[in-house]
Amino acid sequence: MSPVLENVLYIYDLIRPYLDFGVIAVLIYCLLYFLRGTRGASVLAGCVIALIFLTLLTNVLKFEVLNWLLENFWTIASVALVVIFQPELRRAFAQLGSKSFAHHANVQKRTIRETVSAVTQMSRSEITQCLTSLSRRRVGALIVFERQIGMATFKNSAVHLEAKVSSLLLQSIFYPNSPLHDGALIIRGDTIEAAHAILPLTQQPEFAHQNIGTRHRAAIGVTEETDAVAVVVSEETGGISMAKRGSLKRFLTPDQLFELLTRELIDKPDRNHPDDFGDEYGDAEDSDDCE
């Protein structure tokens, strides 16, 4: 063997561990990149925290059965991960085969650099004015405010707008028989990011016995899966409702709506005062199964 080839192999043997770790780091980065801004990111973080906690627990307390389960976890983990992250994996492979992948990556990087900006007072006033007008005319509407947990899964299948929040624009979107009046409107900060978004419906049994329509079920459903806040206008009664963490406040006045938007989207939670957002149902029936 020539000295040159021996030197190359010797250098390769030296850098091989670093290459090994480098490939793993790139794979982990790609995984986090595609999951960032989606619900899968929170699921992945929860799985990692649970695995670290259980591993430390088994090592400290010498749990043999639990240790055996963790050692054999990866035999079924591949199938479990595919099932759990199926929407995110499908989106990732679709982006890899898309010509607009580079453009999407640049847009996503700009979004990642931005923090979840609070809704300004002007935008809150515009939203309150819009919902009050829709309520008075009994026009159905569903607006979702994105917070820390990303909603890219829902926005990818919706109509992208990237427009500044405006009362007239919001009213025109929800105008009856307009192309975008069905589905939900997603707002992040002061920007209307998507319209005509399809959201999951709640499966809570207590709501099955309530006279609640599709919009209200979708508002509750999306707040069960994310930390978003959703506001609904009933098409039947004109009542304004707000959903958060699977709970619903109904028949809100414009002042109450503005106060709740301020508290949920602007103010930081006070640990000394527990969050009293809970289920409040009015006496009147409220159904808007119009979709």
Secondary structure, DSSP 8 states (H G I E B T S, - for coil): --HHHHHHHHHHHHHHHHHHHHHHHHHHHHHHHHHTTSHHHHHHHHHHHHHHHHHHHHHHHT-HHHHHHHHTTHHHHHHHHHHHTHHHHHHHHHHHT-TTHHHHHHHHHHHHHS------HHHHHHHHHHHHHHHHHT--EEEEE--SS--HHHHTTSEEEEEE--HHHHHHHTSTT-TT-SSEEEEETTEEEEEEE-------HHHHTS---HHHHHHHHHHHHSS-EEEEE-TTT--EEEEETTEEE-S--HHHHHHHHHHHHTS---TTS------B--SS-------
